[in-house]
Amino acid sequence: MRGVFTVVVAGGPRLAGVLHGTAGSAFGPRTAVAAADCWSSR
């Protein structure tokens, strides 16, 4: 259980960083931030 917690807590922000970086490269930073804001408000 401790390993799962570490993966989720440590890996979640890193995965989000990769996804936001990829979206920022593909669509531009403004679109990536707006999409992240819309996604997180759900």
Phi and psi restraints in degrees (range 20) as a CNS / XPLOR table:
assign (resid 1 and name C) (resid 2 and name N)
       (resid 2 and name CA) (resid 2 and name C) 1.0 -63.2 20.0 2
assign (resid 2 and name N) (resid 2 and name CA)
       (resid 2 and name C) (resid 3 and name N) 1.0 -38.3 20.0 2
assign (resid 2 and name C) (resid 3 and name N)
       (resid 3 and name CA) (resid 3 and name C) 1.0 -64.6 20.0 2
assign (resid 3 and name N) (resid 3 and name CA)
       (resid 3 and name C) (resid 4 and name N) 1.0 -40.3 20.0 2
assign (resid 3 and name C) (resid 4 and name N)
       (resid 4 and name CA) (resid 4 and name C) 1.0 -63.8 20.0 2
assign (resid 4 and name N) (resid 4 and name CA)
       (resid 4 and name C) (resid 5 and name N) 1.0 -43.3 20.0 2
assign (resid 4 and name C) (resid 5 and name N)
       (resid 5 and name CA) (resid 5 and name C) 1.0 -60.7 20.0 2
assign (resid 5 and name N) (resid 5 and name CA)
       (resid 5 and name C) (resid 6 and name N) 1.0 -43.5 20.0 2
assign (resid 5 and name C) (resid 6 and name N)
       (resid 6 and name CA) (resid 6 and name C) 1.0 -63.5 20.0 2
assign (resid 6 and name N) (resid 6 and name CA)
       (resid 6 and name C) (resid 7 and name N) 1.0 -43.0 20.0 2
assign (resid 6 and name C) (resid 7 and name N)
       (resid 7 and name CA) (resid 7 and name C) 1.0 -63.4 20.0 2
assign (resid 7 and name N) (resid 7 and name CA)
       (resid 7 and name C) (resid 8 and name N) 1.0 -43.9 20.0 2
assign (resid 7 and name C) (resid 8 and name N)
       (resid 8 and name CA) (resid 8 and name C) 1.0 -68.0 20.0 2
assign (resid 8 and name N) (resid 8 and name CA)
       (resid 8 and name C) (resid 9 and name N) 1.0 -47.1 20.0 2
assign (resid 8 and name C) (resid 9 and name N)
       (resid 9 and name CA) (resid 9 and name C) 1.0 -71.6 20.0 2
assign (resid 9 and name N) (resid 9 and name CA)
       (resid 9 and name C) (resid 10 and name N) 1.0 -42.6 20.0 2
assign (resid 9 and name C) (resid 10 and name N)
       (resid 10 and name CA) (resid 10 and name C) 1.0 -82.3 20.0 2
assign (resid 10 and name N) (resid 10 and name CA)
       (resid 10 and name C) (resid 11 and name N) 1.0 -34.5 20.0 2
assign (resid 10 and name C) (resid 11 and name N)
       (resid 11 and name CA) (resid 11 and name C) 1.0 -84.3 20.0 2
assign (resid 11 and name N) (resid 11 and name CA)
       (resid 11 and name C) (resid 12 and name N) 1.0 -27.3 20.0 2
assign (resid 11 and name C) (resid 12 and name N)
       (resid 12 and name CA) (resid 12 and name C) 1.0 -59.3 20.0 2
assign (resid 12 and name N) (resid 12 and name CA)
       (resid 12 and name C) (resid 13 and name N) 1.0 -53.2 20.0 2
assign (resid 12 and name C) (resid 13 and name N)
       (resid 13 and name CA) (resid 13 and name C) 1.0 -63.0 20.0 2
assign (resid 13 and name N) (resid 13 and name CA)
       (resid 13 and name C) (resid 14 and name N) 1.0 -33.7 20.0 2
assign (resid 13 and name C) (resid 14 and name N)
       (resid 14 and name CA) (resid 14 and name C) 1.0 -68.7 20.0 2
assign (resid 14 and name N) (resid 14 and name CA)
       (resid 14 and name C) (resid 15 and name N) 1.0 -41.0 20.0 2
assign (resid 14 and name C) (resid 15 and name N)
       (resid 15 and name CA) (resid 15 and name C) 1.0 -63.8 20.0 2
assign (resid 15 and name N) (resid 15 and name CA)
       (resid 15 and name C) (resid 16 and name N) 1.0 -42.1 20.0 2
assign (resid 15 and name C) (resid 16 and name N)
       (resid 16 and name CA) (resid 16 and name C) 1.0 -62.3 20.0 2
assign (resid 16 and name N) (resid 16 and name CA)
       (resid 16 and name C) (resid 17 and name N) 1.0 -39.5 20.0 2
assign (resid 16 and name C) (resid 17 and name N)
       (resid 17 and name CA) (resid 17 and name C) 1.0 -62.1 20.0 2
assign (resid 17 and name N) (resid 17 and name CA)
       (resid 17 and name C) (resid 18 and name N) 1.0 -41.9 20.0 2
assign (resid 17 and name C) (resid 18 and name N)
       (resid 18 and name CA) (resid 18 and name C) 1.0 -65.0 20.0 2
assign (resid 18 and name N) (resid 18 and name CA)
       (resid 18 and name C) (resid 19 and name N) 1.0 -44.7 20.0 2
assign (resid 18 and name C) (resid 19 and name N)
       (resid 19 and name CA) (resid 19 and name C) 1.0 -65.3 20.0 2
assign (resid 19 and name N) (resid 19 and name CA)
       (resid 19 and name C) (resid 20 and name N) 1.0 -42.2 20.0 2
assign (resid 19 and name C) (resid 20 and name N)
       (resid 20 and name CA) (resid 20 and name C) 1.0 -68.7 20.0 2
assign (resid 20 and name N) (resid 20 and name CA)
       (resid 20 and name C) (resid 21 and name N) 1.0 -36.7 20.0 2
assign (resid 20 and name C) (resid 21 and name N)
       (resid 21 and name CA) (resid 21 and name C) 1.0 -63.8 20.0 2
assign (resid 21 and name N) (resid 21 and name CA)
       (resid 21 and name C) (resid 22 and name N) 1.0 -41.9 20.0 2
assign (resid 21 and name C) (resid 22 and name N)
       (resid 22 and name CA) (resid 22 and name C) 1.0 -65.8 20.0 2
assign (resid 22 and name N) (resid 22 and name CA)
       (resid 22 and name C) (resid 23 and name N) 1.0 -44.3 20.0 2
assign (resid 22 and name C) (resid 23 and name N)
       (resid 23 and name CA) (resid 23 and name C) 1.0 -64.7 20.0 2
assign (resid 23 and name N) (resid 23 and name CA)
       (resid 23 and name C) (resid 24 and name N) 1.0 -38.8 20.0 2
assign (resid 23 and name C) (resid 24 and name N)
       (resid 24 and name CA) (resid 24 and name C) 1.0 -64.0 20.0 2
assign (resid 24 and name N) (resid 24 and name CA)
       (resid 24 and name C) (resid 25 and name N) 1.0 -38.5 20.0 2
assign (resid 24 and name C) (resid 25 and name N)
       (resid 25 and name CA) (resid 25 and name C) 1.0 -69.2 20.0 2
assign (resid 25 and name N) (resid 25 and name CA)
       (resid 25 and name C) (resid 26 and name N) 1.0 -38.2 20.0 2
assign (resid 25 and name C) (resid 26 and name N)
       (resid 26 and name CA) (resid 26 and name C) 1.0 -79.5 20.0 2
assign (resid 26 and name N) (resid 26 and name CA)
       (resid 26 and name C) (resid 27 and name N) 1.0 -41.5 20.0 2
assign (resid 26 and name C) (resid 27 and name N)
       (resid 27 and name CA) (resid 27 and name C) 1.0 -115.7 20.0 2
assign (resid 27 and name N) (resid 27 and name CA)
       (resid 27 and name C) (resid 28 and name N) 1.0 -7.0 20.0 2
assign (resid 27 and name C) (resid 28 and name N)
       (resid 28 and name CA) (resid 28 and name C) 1.0 98.7 20.0 2
assign (resid 28 and name N) (resid 28 and name CA)
       (resid 28 and name C) (resid 29 and name N) 1.0 152.4 20.0 2
assign (resid 28 and name C) (resid 29 and name N)
       (resid 29 and name CA) (resid 29 and name C) 1.0 -64.3 20.0 2
assign (resid 29 and name N) (resid 29 and name CA)
       (resid 29 and name C) (resid 30 and name N) 1.0 -37.8 20.0 2
assign (resid 29 and name C) (resid 30 and name N)
       (resid 30 and name CA) (resid 30 and name C) 1.0 -62.7 20.0 2
assign (resid 30 and name N) (resid 30 and name CA)
       (resid 30 and name C) (resid 31 and name N) 1.0 -45.2 20.0 2
assign (resid 30 and name C) (resid 31 and name N)
       (resid 31 and name CA) (resid 31 and name C) 1.0 -65.1 20.0 2
assign (resid 31 and name N) (resid 31 and name CA)
       (resid 31 and name C) (resid 32 and name N) 1.0 -40.0 20.0 2
assign (resid 31 and name C) (resid 32 and name N)
       (resid 32 and name CA) (resid 32 and name C) 1.0 -64.0 20.0 2
assign (resid 32 and name N) (resid 32 and name CA)
       (resid 32 and name C) (resid 33 and name N) 1.0 -42.3 20.0 2
assign (resid 32 and name C) (resid 33 and name N)
       (resid 33 and name CA) (resid 33 and name C) 1.0 -67.5 20.0 2
assign (resid 33 and name N) (resid 33 and name CA)
       (resid 33 and name C) (resid 34 and name N) 1.0 -42.5 20.0 2
assign (resid 33 and name C) (resid 34 and name N)
       (resid 34 and name CA) (resid 34 and name C) 1.0 -64.1 20.0 2
assign (resid 34 and name N) (resid 34 and name CA)
       (resid 34 and name C) (resid 35 and name N) 1.0 -41.4 20.0 2
assign (resid 34 and name C) (resid 35 and name N)
       (resid 35 and name CA) (resid 35 and name C) 1.0 -66.6 20.0 2
assign (resid 35 and name N) (resid 35 and name CA)
       (resid 35 and name C) (resid 36 and name N) 1.0 -40.3 20.0 2
assign (resid 35 and name C) (resid 36 and name N)
       (resid 36 and name CA) (resid 36 and name C) 1.0 -64.6 20.0 2
assign (resid 36 and name N) (resid 36 and name CA)
       (resid 36 and name C) (resid 37 and name N) 1.0 -38.3 20.0 2
assign (resid 36 and name C) (resid 37 and name N)
       (resid 37 and name CA) (resid 37 and name C) 1.0 -66.8 20.0 2
assign (resid 37 and name N) (resid 37 and name CA)
       (resid 37 and name C) (resid 38 and name N) 1.0 -42.3 20.0 2
assign (resid 37 and name C) (resid 38 and name N)
       (resid 38 and name CA) (resid 38 and name C) 1.0 -65.6 20.0 2
assign (resid 38 and name N) (resid 38 and name CA)
       (resid 38 and name C) (resid 39 and name N) 1.0 -39.8 20.0 2
assign (resid 38 and name C) (resid 39 and name N)
       (resid 39 and name CA) (resid 39 and name C) 1.0 -68.1 20.0 2
assign (resid 39 and name N) (resid 39 and name CA)
       (resid 39 and name C) (resid 40 and name N) 1.0 -39.9 20.0 2
assign (resid 39 and name C) (resid 40 and name N)
       (resid 40 and name CA) (resid 40 and name C) 1.0 -77.5 20.0 2
assign (resid 40 and name N) (resid 40 and name CA)
       (resid 40 and name C) (resid 41 and name N) 1.0 -16.1 20.0 2
assign (resid 40 and name C) (resid 41 and name N)
       (resid 41 and name CA) (resid 41 and name C) 1.0 -83.8 20.0 2
assign (resid 41 and name N) (resid 41 and name CA)
       (resid 41 and name C) (resid 42 and name N) 1.0 -2.0 20.0 2
